Amino acid sequence: MKLDRFISNRTAHSRQATRLLIASGRVHVAGCITHDPRHEVDQFVAISLDGELLQARQAHFLMLHKPVGYLSATSDPQHPTVMQLIPGPLREQLHIGGRLDRSSSGLLILTNDGLWSRRLTEPRIKLPKTYRVTTLRPISQETAERFGEGIYMTTEQLTTSPAQLQQLAPCEARLTIYEGRYHQVKRMFHAVGNQVVSLHRESMGAIVLDPALAAGEYRALTTAEVASVDQAQTNS
Ligand code: URA
């Protein structure tokens, strides 16, 4: 819907008067003054007139502790899906921001705000994602160095951003990557002759999986957690 129409629908001002209000800088959209009456708005954006909120951002943001064995999908004939862990009316509106494989566990973010969720996985934003990884074979000396240089992915014909590996035990590490490519962690370990046995996502940017959530449980993100993704800068 156009901004002038939205404001005249919500207030006593005519469309003509609304255009003047907008032109004179009295309307904020997402916290910024907007002078364009044709500006497209939806339910995901906060809109205020003379500092008074006409619409709050109507968006849902959840963190789910994904259990192993659940598919990051809306429905599936064979396997349980993460959406089955969310109650009905809410579930209909949500999508997943950065999938996890069926065999992986940990932080999964669900939202109905597509622009916001794109920032979670957009490679140019380089939002760090941290995983706890267990491997089949001991992690070699050169692994951290190879991951730091970036691993060439033949399917996408690109090199991953430099990743950080912190070794915790011979077959256990914490890995931070900056994209969210298909099977990325498994493919990176495969590239250095190893194999991932278990994978658990601990964090995405400043959003850390809440230790109070047991596998299968979820909670709403806090305002600060949501804002941390809005504030993440493009790094290239
Ligand atoms: N990388 C993978 O290989 N699997 C996941 O589930 C997430 C990242």
py3Dmol code that shows the C-alpha trace and the ligand (Angstrom):
import py3Dmol

protein = """\
ATOM      1  CA  MET A   1       0.000   0.000   0.000  1.00  0.00           C
ATOM      2  CA  LYS A   2       1.214   3.567  -0.717  1.00  0.00           C
ATOM      3  CA  LEU A   3       2.134   5.697   2.292  1.00  0.00           C
ATOM      4  CA  ASP A   4      -0.407   8.477   1.611  1.00  0.00           C
ATOM      5  CA  ARG A   5      -3.248   5.952   1.408  1.00  0.00           C
ATOM      6  CA  PHE A   6      -2.099   4.214   4.585  1.00  0.00           C
ATOM      7  CA  ILE A   7      -2.083   7.500   6.531  1.00  0.00           C
ATOM      8  CA  SER A   8      -5.415   8.784   5.249  1.00  0.00           C
ATOM      9  CA  ASN A   9      -6.980   5.374   6.101  1.00  0.00           C
ATOM     10  CA  ARG A  10      -5.648   5.562   9.661  1.00  0.00           C
ATOM     11  CA  THR A  11      -6.301   9.244  10.410  1.00  0.00           C
ATOM     12  CA  ALA A  12      -8.940  11.920   9.808  1.00  0.00           C
ATOM     13  CA  HIS A  13      -6.742  13.550   7.120  1.00  0.00           C
ATOM     14  CA  SER A  14      -7.813  13.544   3.481  1.00  0.00           C
ATOM     15  CA  ARG A  15      -5.444  12.048   0.923  1.00  0.00           C
ATOM     16  CA  GLN A  16      -4.562  15.573  -0.239  1.00  0.00           C
ATOM     17  CA  ALA A  17      -3.792  16.737   3.330  1.00  0.00           C
ATOM     18  CA  THR A  18      -1.793  13.554   3.935  1.00  0.00           C
ATOM     19  CA  ARG A  19       0.459  14.327   0.970  1.00  0.00           C
ATOM     20  CA  LEU A  20       1.222  17.734   2.449  1.00  0.00           C
ATOM     21  CA  LEU A  21       2.005  16.189   5.847  1.00  0.00           C
ATOM     22  CA  ILE A  22       4.405  13.762   4.215  1.00  0.00           C
ATOM     23  CA  ALA A  23       6.039  16.491   2.103  1.00  0.00           C
ATOM     24  CA  SER A  24       6.594  18.636   5.190  1.00  0.00           C
ATOM     25  CA  GLY A  25       8.574  15.846   6.906  1.00  0.00           C
ATOM     26  CA  ARG A  26       6.102  14.922   9.642  1.00  0.00           C
ATOM     27  CA  VAL A  27       5.985  11.225   8.769  1.00  0.00           C
ATOM     28  CA  HIS A  28       8.576   8.636   9.808  1.00  0.00           C
ATOM     29  CA  VAL A  29       8.803   5.210   8.172  1.00  0.00           C
ATOM     30  CA  ALA A  30      11.097   2.750   9.969  1.00  0.00           C
ATOM     31  CA  GLY A  31      12.488   5.651  11.984  1.00  0.00           C
ATOM     32  CA  CYS A  32      13.378   7.840   8.972  1.00  0.00           C
ATOM     33  CA  ILE A  33      11.538  10.878   7.606  1.00  0.00           C
ATOM     34  CA  THR A  34       9.944  10.001   4.281  1.00  0.00           C
ATOM     35  CA  HIS A  35       8.887  12.742   1.855  1.00  0.00           C
ATOM     36  CA  ASP A  36       7.512  10.398  -0.797  1.00  0.00           C
ATOM     37  CA  PRO A  37       3.715   9.845  -0.599  1.00  0.00           C
ATOM     38  CA  ARG A  38       4.062   6.913  -3.057  1.00  0.00           C
ATOM     39  CA  HIS A  39       6.473   5.081  -0.710  1.00  0.00           C
ATOM     40  CA  GLU A  40       5.356   1.415  -0.480  1.00  0.00           C
ATOM     41  CA  VAL A  41       4.638   0.240   3.078  1.00  0.00           C
ATOM     42  CA  ASP A  42       3.556  -3.067   4.589  1.00  0.00           C
ATOM     43  CA  GLN A  43       2.803  -4.444   8.045  1.00  0.00           C
ATOM     44  CA  PHE A  44       6.500  -5.015   8.769  1.00  0.00           C
ATOM     45  CA  VAL A  45       7.401  -1.371   9.071  1.00  0.00           C
ATOM     46  CA  ALA A  46       6.800   1.117  11.903  1.00  0.00           C
ATOM     47  CA  ILE A  47       4.986   4.284  10.745  1.00  0.00           C
ATOM     48  CA  SER A  48       4.507   7.417  12.827  1.00  0.00           C
ATOM     49  CA  LEU A  49       2.999  10.869  12.344  1.00  0.00           C
ATOM     50  CA  ASP A  50       4.299  13.759  14.472  1.00  0.00           C
ATOM     51  CA  GLY A  51       6.055  11.196  16.651  1.00  0.00           C
ATOM     52  CA  GLU A  52       2.863   9.221  17.329  1.00  0.00           C
ATOM     53  CA  LEU A  53       3.007   5.577  16.300  1.00  0.00           C
ATOM     54  CA  LEU A  54       0.289   4.724  13.736  1.00  0.00           C
ATOM     55  CA  GLN A  55       1.588   1.201  13.185  1.00  0.00           C
ATOM     56  CA  ALA A  56       4.101  -0.854  15.118  1.00  0.00           C
ATOM     57  CA  ARG A  57       6.172  -3.403  13.240  1.00  0.00           C
ATOM     58  CA  GLN A  58       3.908  -6.480  13.161  1.00  0.00           C
ATOM     59  CA  ALA A  59       6.480  -9.119  12.824  1.00  0.00           C
ATOM     60  CA  HIS A  60       7.229 -12.372  14.608  1.00  0.00           C
ATOM     61  CA  PHE A  61      10.749 -13.496  15.413  1.00  0.00           C
ATOM     62  CA  LEU A  62      11.395 -16.795  17.174  1.00  0.00           C
ATOM     63  CA  MET A  63      14.440 -18.828  18.157  1.00  0.00           C
ATOM     64  CA  LEU A  64      13.898 -22.581  18.194  1.00  0.00           C
ATOM     65  CA  HIS A  65      16.239 -25.197  19.627  1.00  0.00           C
ATOM     66  CA  LYS A  66      16.058 -27.560  16.679  1.00  0.00           C
ATOM     67  CA  PRO A  67      16.292 -31.212  17.661  1.00  0.00           C
ATOM     68  CA  VAL A  68      18.228 -33.732  15.551  1.00  0.00           C
ATOM     69  CA  GLY A  69      15.914 -35.621  13.171  1.00  0.00           C
ATOM     70  CA  TYR A  70      13.652 -32.691  12.263  1.00  0.00           C
ATOM     71  CA  LEU A  71      13.626 -31.264   8.737  1.00  0.00           C
ATOM     72  CA  SER A  72      14.001 -27.514   8.225  1.00  0.00           C
ATOM     73  CA  ALA A  73      10.881 -27.458   6.033  1.00  0.00           C
ATOM     74  CA  THR A  74       7.205 -26.558   6.210  1.00  0.00           C
ATOM     75  CA  SER A  75       5.895 -30.062   5.555  1.00  0.00           C
ATOM     76  CA  ASP A  76       7.258 -33.448   4.558  1.00  0.00           C
ATOM     77  CA  PRO A  77       5.587 -36.812   3.932  1.00  0.00           C
ATOM     78  CA  GLN A  78       8.360 -38.763   5.643  1.00  0.00           C
ATOM     79  CA  HIS A  79      10.042 -36.809   8.429  1.00  0.00           C
ATOM     80  CA  PRO A  80       8.844 -34.522  11.218  1.00  0.00           C
ATOM     81  CA  THR A  81       9.444 -30.868  10.414  1.00  0.00           C
ATOM     82  CA  VAL A  82      10.473 -27.986  12.653  1.00  0.00           C
ATOM     83  CA  MET A  83       7.182 -26.234  11.854  1.00  0.00           C
ATOM     84  CA  GLN A  84       5.354 -28.995  13.746  1.00  0.00           C
ATOM     85  CA  LEU A  85       7.012 -27.671  16.899  1.00  0.00           C
ATOM     86  CA  ILE A  86       5.240 -24.292  16.517  1.00  0.00           C
ATOM     87  CA  PRO A  87       1.516 -23.849  17.335  1.00  0.00           C
ATOM     88  CA  GLY A  88      -0.944 -23.663  14.388  1.00  0.00           C
ATOM     89  CA  PRO A  89      -1.895 -20.013  13.756  1.00  0.00           C
ATOM     90  CA  LEU A  90       1.671 -18.755  14.153  1.00  0.00           C
ATOM     91  CA  ARG A  91       3.154 -21.579  12.085  1.00  0.00           C
ATOM     92  CA  GLU A  92       1.151 -20.566   8.983  1.00  0.00           C
ATOM     93  CA  GLN A  93       3.001 -17.244   8.760  1.00  0.00           C
ATOM     94  CA  LEU A  94       6.596 -18.249   9.460  1.00  0.00           C
ATOM     95  CA  HIS A  95       9.562 -19.184   7.360  1.00  0.00           C
ATOM     96  CA  ILE A  96      13.069 -20.309   8.317  1.00  0.00           C
ATOM     97  CA  GLY A  97      16.000 -17.886   8.264  1.00  0.00           C
ATOM     98  CA  GLY A  98      19.006 -20.143   7.622  1.00  0.00           C
ATOM     99  CA  ARG A  99      18.209 -23.836   7.512  1.00  0.00           C
ATOM    100  CA  LEU A 100      19.904 -26.648   9.405  1.00  0.00           C
ATOM    101  CA  ASP A 101      20.285 -30.174   8.022  1.00  0.00           C
ATOM    102  CA  ARG A 102      18.025 -32.879   9.449  1.00  0.00           C
ATOM    103  CA  SER A 103      20.991 -34.346  11.338  1.00  0.00           C
ATOM    104  CA  SER A 104      22.007 -30.966  12.823  1.00  0.00           C
ATOM    105  CA  SER A 105      20.679 -29.351  15.982  1.00  0.00           C
ATOM    106  CA  GLY A 106      20.716 -25.952  17.614  1.00  0.00           C
ATOM    107  CA  LEU A 107      19.700 -22.399  16.859  1.00  0.00           C
ATOM    108  CA  LEU A 108      17.037 -22.001  14.181  1.00  0.00           C
ATOM    109  CA  ILE A 109      15.368 -18.667  13.551  1.00  0.00           C
ATOM    110  CA  LEU A 110      11.799 -18.395  12.333  1.00  0.00           C
ATOM    111  CA  THR A 111      10.111 -15.174  11.229  1.00  0.00           C
ATOM    112  CA  ASN A 112       7.492 -13.692   8.929  1.00  0.00           C
ATOM    113  CA  ASP A 113       9.766 -10.803   7.927  1.00  0.00           C
ATOM    114  CA  GLY A 114      11.456 -11.770   4.671  1.00  0.00           C
ATOM    115  CA  LEU A 115      13.716  -8.725   4.377  1.00  0.00           C
ATOM    116  CA  TRP A 116      15.018  -9.215   7.898  1.00  0.00           C
ATOM    117  CA  SER A 117      15.657 -12.959   7.471  1.00  0.00           C
ATOM    118  CA  ARG A 118      17.530 -12.407   4.224  1.00  0.00           C
ATOM    119  CA  ARG A 119      20.143 -10.529   6.219  1.00  0.00           C
ATOM    120  CA  LEU A 120      20.863 -13.677   8.261  1.00  0.00           C
ATOM    121  CA  THR A 121      22.200 -15.563   5.263  1.00  0.00           C
ATOM    122  CA  GLU A 122      23.131 -12.829   2.770  1.00  0.00           C
ATOM    123  CA  PRO A 123      26.865 -13.503   2.104  1.00  0.00           C
ATOM    124  CA  ARG A 124      27.633  -9.753   1.742  1.00  0.00           C
ATOM    125  CA  ILE A 125      26.484  -9.129   5.334  1.00  0.00           C
ATOM    126  CA  LYS A 126      28.939 -11.748   6.649  1.00  0.00           C
ATOM    127  CA  LEU A 127      26.973 -12.455   9.810  1.00  0.00           C
ATOM    128  CA  PRO A 128      29.071 -14.928  11.840  1.00  0.00           C
ATOM    129  CA  LYS A 129      27.461 -18.333  12.471  1.00  0.00           C
ATOM    130  CA  THR A 130      29.082 -20.490  15.109  1.00  0.00           C
ATOM    131  CA  TYR A 131      28.852 -24.284  15.182  1.00  0.00           C
ATOM    132  CA  ARG A 132      30.016 -26.926  17.588  1.00  0.00           C
ATOM    133  CA  VAL A 133      31.338 -29.759  15.425  1.00  0.00           C
ATOM    134  CA  THR A 134      32.300 -33.362  16.165  1.00  0.00           C
ATOM    135  CA  THR A 135      34.321 -35.141  13.501  1.00  0.00           C
ATOM    136  CA  LEU A 136      34.986 -38.762  12.585  1.00  0.00           C
ATOM    137  CA  ARG A 137      38.771 -38.383  12.498  1.00  0.00           C
ATOM    138  CA  PRO A 138      41.052 -36.172  14.600  1.00  0.00           C
ATOM    139  CA  ILE A 139      41.113 -32.617  13.253  1.00  0.00           C
ATOM    140  CA  SER A 140      44.471 -32.122  11.516  1.00  0.00           C
ATOM    141  CA  GLN A 141      46.898 -29.265  12.207  1.00  0.00           C
ATOM    142  CA  GLU A 142      46.314 -27.767   8.775  1.00  0.00           C
ATOM    143  CA  THR A 143      42.507 -27.609   9.113  1.00  0.00           C
ATOM    144  CA  ALA A 144      42.369 -24.229  10.874  1.00  0.00           C
ATOM    145  CA  GLU A 145      44.812 -22.803   8.325  1.00  0.00           C
ATOM    146  CA  ARG A 146      42.862 -24.146   5.325  1.00  0.00           C
ATOM    147  CA  PHE A 147      39.567 -22.838   6.723  1.00  0.00           C
ATOM    148  CA  GLY A 148      41.241 -19.486   7.405  1.00  0.00           C
ATOM    149  CA  GLU A 149      42.296 -19.250   3.765  1.00  0.00           C
ATOM    150  CA  GLY A 150      38.810 -20.185   2.559  1.00  0.00           C
ATOM    151  CA  ILE A 151      37.670 -23.433   0.969  1.00  0.00           C
ATOM    152  CA  TYR A 152      36.862 -23.539  -2.746  1.00  0.00           C
ATOM    153  CA  MET A 153      33.319 -24.782  -3.363  1.00  0.00           C
ATOM    154  CA  THR A 154      33.150 -26.344  -6.808  1.00  0.00           C
ATOM    155  CA  THR A 155      29.343 -26.223  -7.168  1.00  0.00           C
ATOM    156  CA  GLU A 156      29.157 -22.466  -6.535  1.00  0.00           C
ATOM    157  CA  GLN A 157      32.653 -21.844  -7.987  1.00  0.00           C
ATOM    158  CA  LEU A 158      33.639 -19.607  -5.109  1.00  0.00           C
ATOM    159  CA  THR A 159      35.854 -19.586  -2.063  1.00  0.00           C
ATOM    160  CA  THR A 160      34.263 -19.371   1.393  1.00  0.00           C
ATOM    161  CA  SER A 161      35.078 -16.362   3.581  1.00  0.00           C
ATOM    162  CA  PRO A 162      37.950 -16.939   6.021  1.00  0.00           C
ATOM    163  CA  ALA A 163      36.528 -19.026   8.878  1.00  0.00           C
ATOM    164  CA  GLN A 164      37.839 -19.474  12.427  1.00  0.00           C
ATOM    165  CA  LEU A 165      38.363 -22.886  13.963  1.00  0.00           C
ATOM    166  CA  GLN A 166      38.889 -23.328  17.680  1.00  0.00           C
ATOM    167  CA  GLN A 167      39.951 -26.869  18.546  1.00  0.00           C
ATOM    168  CA  LEU A 168      38.291 -28.173  21.729  1.00  0.00           C
ATOM    169  CA  ALA A 169      39.334 -31.854  21.647  1.00  0.00           C
ATOM    170  CA  PRO A 170      40.964 -34.131  19.027  1.00  0.00           C
ATOM    171  CA  CYS A 171      37.620 -34.622  17.251  1.00  0.00           C
ATOM    172  CA  GLU A 172      35.761 -31.562  18.460  1.00  0.00           C
ATOM    173  CA  ALA A 173      35.861 -27.883  17.487  1.00  0.00           C
ATOM    174  CA  ARG A 174      33.960 -24.636  17.391  1.00  0.00           C
ATOM    175  CA  LEU A 175      33.781 -23.223  13.868  1.00  0.00           C
ATOM    176  CA  THR A 176      32.661 -19.728  12.843  1.00  0.00           C
ATOM    177  CA  ILE A 177      31.638 -19.196   9.225  1.00  0.00           C
ATOM    178  CA  TYR A 178      30.258 -16.109   7.463  1.00  0.00           C
ATOM    179  CA  GLU A 179      27.860 -17.500   4.857  1.00  0.00           C
ATOM    180  CA  GLY A 180      25.107 -20.072   4.997  1.00  0.00           C
ATOM    181  CA  ARG A 181      25.757 -22.220   1.955  1.00  0.00           C
ATOM    182  CA  TYR A 182      24.194 -25.619   1.449  1.00  0.00           C
ATOM    183  CA  HIS A 183      25.894 -28.203   3.726  1.00  0.00           C
ATOM    184  CA  GLN A 184      28.708 -25.679   4.118  1.00  0.00           C
ATOM    185  CA  VAL A 185      30.317 -27.028   7.294  1.00  0.00           C
ATOM    186  CA  LYS A 186      30.126 -30.652   6.133  1.00  0.00           C
ATOM    187  CA  ARG A 187      31.615 -29.722   2.759  1.00  0.00           C
ATOM    188  CA  MET A 188      34.439 -27.754   4.387  1.00  0.00           C
ATOM    189  CA  PHE A 189      35.462 -30.715   6.533  1.00  0.00           C
ATOM    190  CA  HIS A 190      35.081 -33.040   3.560  1.00  0.00           C
ATOM    191  CA  ALA A 191      37.500 -30.782   1.638  1.00  0.00           C
ATOM    192  CA  VAL A 192      40.201 -31.462   4.260  1.00  0.00           C
ATOM    193  CA  GLY A 193      39.593 -35.238   4.299  1.00  0.00           C
ATOM    194  CA  ASN A 194      37.448 -35.372   7.411  1.00  0.00           C
ATOM    195  CA  GLN A 195      33.759 -35.995   8.094  1.00  0.00           C
ATOM    196  CA  VAL A 196      31.253 -34.288  10.367  1.00  0.00           C
ATOM    197  CA  VAL A 197      29.574 -36.621  12.839  1.00  0.00           C
ATOM    198  CA  SER A 198      27.491 -34.049  14.690  1.00  0.00           C
ATOM    199  CA  LEU A 199      26.754 -30.390  14.164  1.00  0.00           C
ATOM    200  CA  HIS A 200      25.096 -27.953  16.558  1.00  0.00           C
ATOM    201  CA  ARG A 201      24.556 -24.253  15.792  1.00  0.00           C
ATOM    202  CA  GLU A 202      25.263 -22.087  18.830  1.00  0.00           C
ATOM    203  CA  SER A 203      24.776 -18.585  17.438  1.00  0.00           C
ATOM    204  CA  MET A 204      23.973 -16.358  14.465  1.00  0.00           C
ATOM    205  CA  GLY A 205      25.524 -12.920  14.866  1.00  0.00           C
ATOM    206  CA  ALA A 206      24.650 -11.636  18.337  1.00  0.00           C
ATOM    207  CA  ILE A 207      21.792 -14.148  18.704  1.00  0.00           C
ATOM    208  CA  VAL A 208      22.914 -17.021  20.919  1.00  0.00           C
ATOM    209  CA  LEU A 209      20.825 -20.160  21.480  1.00  0.00           C
ATOM    210  CA  ASP A 210      19.200 -19.691  24.887  1.00  0.00           C
ATOM    211  CA  PRO A 211      20.518 -22.404  27.261  1.00  0.00           C
ATOM    212  CA  ALA A 212      17.076 -22.421  28.945  1.00  0.00           C
ATOM    213  CA  LEU A 213      15.546 -23.922  25.783  1.00  0.00           C
ATOM    214  CA  ALA A 214      15.501 -27.722  25.667  1.00  0.00           C
ATOM    215  CA  ALA A 215      15.531 -29.357  22.221  1.00  0.00           C
ATOM    216  CA  GLY A 216      12.138 -28.686  20.612  1.00  0.00           C
ATOM    217  CA  GLU A 217      11.406 -25.541  22.644  1.00  0.00           C
ATOM    218  CA  TYR A 218      11.278 -21.978  21.322  1.00  0.00           C
ATOM    219  CA  ARG A 219      10.914 -18.393  22.510  1.00  0.00           C
ATOM    220  CA  ALA A 220      10.410 -14.951  20.969  1.00  0.00           C
ATOM    221  CA  LEU A 221      13.561 -12.995  20.165  1.00  0.00           C
ATOM    222  CA  THR A 222      14.118  -9.926  22.329  1.00  0.00           C
ATOM    223  CA  THR A 223      14.015  -6.447  20.775  1.00  0.00           C
ATOM    224  CA  ALA A 224      17.807  -6.249  21.094  1.00  0.00           C
ATOM    225  CA  GLU A 225      18.262  -9.599  19.319  1.00  0.00           C
ATOM    226  CA  VAL A 226      16.034  -8.469  16.425  1.00  0.00           C
ATOM    227  CA  ALA A 227      17.815  -5.105  16.213  1.00  0.00           C
ATOM    228  CA  SER A 228      21.241  -6.786  16.132  1.00  0.00           C
ATOM    229  CA  VAL A 229      20.440  -8.213  12.680  1.00  0.00           C
ATOM    230  CA  ASP A 230      19.080  -4.876  11.406  1.00  0.00           C
ATOM    231  CA  GLN A 231      22.313  -3.255  12.551  1.00  0.00           C
ATOM    232  CA  ALA A 232      24.673  -5.813  10.991  1.00  0.00           C
ATOM    233  CA  GLN A 233      26.676  -4.006   8.326  1.00  0.00           C
ATOM    234  CA  THR A 234      27.461  -5.121   4.812  1.00  0.00           C
ATOM    235  CA  ASN A 235      31.146  -6.084   4.905  1.00  0.00           C
ATOM    236  CA  SER A 236      32.227  -5.980   1.269  1.00  0.00           C
TER     237      SER A 236
END
"""
ligand_1 = """\
8
URA
N 26.479 -26.610 7.524
C 26.102 -27.886 7.319
O 26.812 -28.652 6.695
N 24.942 -28.298 7.866
C 24.126 -27.505 8.595
O 23.078 -27.935 9.058
C 24.537 -26.178 8.776
C 25.718 -25.743 8.236
"""
view = py3Dmol.view(width=600, height=400)
view.addModel(protein, "pdb")
view.setStyle({"model": 0}, {"cartoon": {"style": "trace"}})
view.addModel(ligand_1, "xyz")
view.setStyle({"model": 1}, {"stick": {}})
view.zoomTo()
view.show()
